[in-house]
Every structure is written in structure tokens, then in C-alpha cells.
Amino acid sequence: MAAKVLDSWALLAFFKDEPAGQVVEELIHKASAEEIRLLLSVVNWGEIYYGMWRTGGKEAANSAAGDLARLPLELVDADIHQAKQAAIYKATNKMSYADAFAAALAKTKHAELVTGDPEFKVLEKEIKINWLE
């Protein structure tokens, strides 16, 4: 079964009802039907949580955490291999550490990364990316 990694950009587009969120919603339906696997790094989960806290306070962050828990997402703990790959991506490219974890998860799980974040452009030759607009 094909696996796809959602980064925080993709999930925030979904939560904010942005146009790119429609593609994420379609992927969620496919995951519910067990047609694909959707993966989310715990680091990106934390990025969503703190982002929602900053913009809407503790209640918004907890609401987003509840919403994430109800989605057909596999929350993936970062192991030493992902941490090392994320560190390599961060050291060799201009990108956030959280984004490096999303990319590392995609690479280590041989999955497609779903994002609209231009920081990932530097990794197009290394991992498969489904670009959202």
C-alpha cells in the first residue's frame, strides 16, 4: 500500500479550509478506505500544536490535537535513522528542523511527501514530492 507523509503545511491548509486542503481531504478519505497510508512525524505534530497555540491559544492547540487524533494518520516516532537523516538535511540545506523531519520520514519510509512548502524544493531529486498549491 502506498504511503504518503503529510507535513504541517499540508495539514494546516486542510484545517484552515484553504484550496490545497481539498487534496489533503481526498487523501484522508483514501486513508479511511485503507487505499493509502498517511504518515505524520511526531515532530510535525508538535509543529502544528505550537503553531495553533501561537495563533489561537491553548484551546486552539488542544482542539487541533483532538482533530489530528481522529484522522486516519499514523503518528511516527522519530528513531535514530530519521533523526540522523533530518540532521543531514538541516546541515546541508536551508530548511527548518521540523521540515527536515518530514523529509527524513518520507525518505526512510520510501513515501511521497505531500506539501506546498517551497523549502522542500532543494530535495526534489532525493524524495518524491506531491506539490500542493
C-alpha positions as CSV (number, residue, x, y, z in Angstrom):
1,M,0.0,0.0,0.0
2,A,1.3,3.4,-1.0
3,A,2.5,5.7,1.9
4,K,2.3,9.4,2.0
5,V,3.8,11.8,4.5
6,L,1.9,14.9,5.4
7,D,3.9,17.8,6.6
8,S,2.5,20.6,8.8
9,W,1.9,22.9,5.8
10,A,-0.4,20.4,4.2
11,L,-2.4,19.7,7.4
12,L,-2.7,23.4,8.3
13,A,-4.1,24.0,4.7
14,F,-6.7,21.3,5.5
15,F,-7.6,22.8,8.9
16,K,-7.9,26.3,7.5
17,D,-10.0,25.2,4.5
18,E,-7.5,26.6,2.1
19,P,-7.7,25.4,-1.6
20,A,-4.8,23.0,-1.1
21,G,-6.7,21.4,1.8
22,Q,-9.1,19.8,-0.7
23,V,-6.3,17.5,-1.9
24,V,-5.4,16.6,1.7
25,E,-9.1,15.9,2.4
26,E,-9.1,13.5,-0.6
27,L,-6.0,11.7,0.8
28,I,-7.8,11.4,4.2
29,H,-10.7,9.7,2.5
30,K,-8.4,7.3,0.8
31,A,-6.7,6.6,4.1
32,S,-10.0,6.0,5.7
33,A,-10.8,3.5,2.9
34,E,-7.4,1.9,3.5
35,E,-6.3,2.7,0.0
36,I,-3.2,4.5,1.2
37,R,-1.3,5.1,4.4
38,L,-0.9,8.6,5.8
39,L,2.1,9.2,8.0
40,L,2.9,12.2,10.3
41,S,6.1,12.7,12.2
42,V,5.7,13.5,15.9
43,V,8.0,16.5,15.3
44,N,5.5,17.8,12.7
45,W,2.6,17.1,15.1
46,G,4.4,19.3,17.6
47,E,4.9,22.0,15.0
48,I,1.1,22.0,14.3
49,Y,0.4,22.1,18.0
50,Y,2.7,25.0,18.8
51,G,1.5,26.9,15.6
52,M,-2.1,26.6,16.7
53,W,-1.2,27.7,20.2
54,R,0.6,30.8,18.9
55,T,-2.3,31.8,16.7
56,G,-5.3,30.8,18.8
57,G,-4.1,29.9,22.3
58,K,-4.2,26.7,24.3
59,E,-7.8,25.8,23.3
60,A,-7.0,26.0,19.6
61,A,-3.9,23.8,20.1
62,N,-5.9,21.2,22.1
63,S,-8.7,21.3,19.5
64,A,-6.2,20.7,16.7
65,A,-4.6,17.8,18.7
66,G,-8.1,16.3,19.1
67,D,-8.7,16.7,15.3
68,L,-5.4,15.1,14.5
69,A,-6.2,12.1,16.8
70,R,-9.4,11.5,14.9
71,L,-7.8,11.5,11.4
72,P,-6.5,8.2,9.8
73,L,-2.9,9.2,10.4
74,E,-0.1,7.0,11.6
75,L,1.9,9.1,14.0
76,V,5.5,8.1,13.6
77,D,8.1,8.5,16.4
78,A,11.5,9.7,15.2
79,D,14.0,6.9,15.5
80,I,17.8,7.3,15.3
81,H,17.8,6.8,11.5
82,Q,15.2,9.6,10.9
83,A,17.0,11.9,13.4
84,K,20.3,11.4,11.6
85,Q,18.7,11.9,8.1
86,A,16.9,15.0,9.4
87,A,20.2,16.4,10.8
88,I,21.8,15.8,7.4
89,Y,19.0,17.6,5.6
90,K,19.2,20.5,8.1
91,A,23.0,20.7,7.9
92,T,23.2,20.6,4.1
93,N,20.1,22.7,3.1
94,K,18.3,25.8,4.1
95,M,15.2,24.4,5.8
96,S,13.6,24.2,9.2
97,Y,14.4,21.3,11.5
98,A,10.8,20.2,11.6
99,D,10.6,20.2,7.8
100,A,13.8,18.1,7.8
101,F,12.0,15.5,9.9
102,A,9.1,15.4,7.4
103,A,11.6,14.8,4.6
104,A,13.5,12.3,6.6
105,L,10.3,10.3,7.3
106,A,9.5,10.3,3.6
107,K,12.9,9.1,2.7
108,T,13.2,6.4,5.3
109,K,9.7,5.0,4.6
110,H,10.0,5.3,0.8
111,A,6.9,7.5,0.9
112,E,5.8,10.6,-1.1
113,L,5.9,13.9,0.8
114,V,2.7,16.0,0.4
115,T,3.4,19.7,0.9
116,G,3.2,23.1,-0.6
117,D,6.2,24.5,1.4
118,P,8.8,25.7,-1.0
119,E,11.6,24.8,1.5
120,F,11.4,21.3,0.1
121,K,12.4,22.3,-3.4
122,V,16.0,21.5,-2.6
123,L,15.1,17.9,-2.0
124,E,13.1,17.2,-5.2
125,K,15.9,15.0,-6.6
126,E,16.1,13.0,-3.4
127,I,12.5,12.3,-2.4
128,K,9.2,12.2,-4.3
129,I,7.1,15.3,-3.6
130,N,3.4,15.8,-4.3
131,W,3.2,19.6,-4.6
132,L,0.1,21.3,-3.3
133,E,-1.0,24.8,-4.5
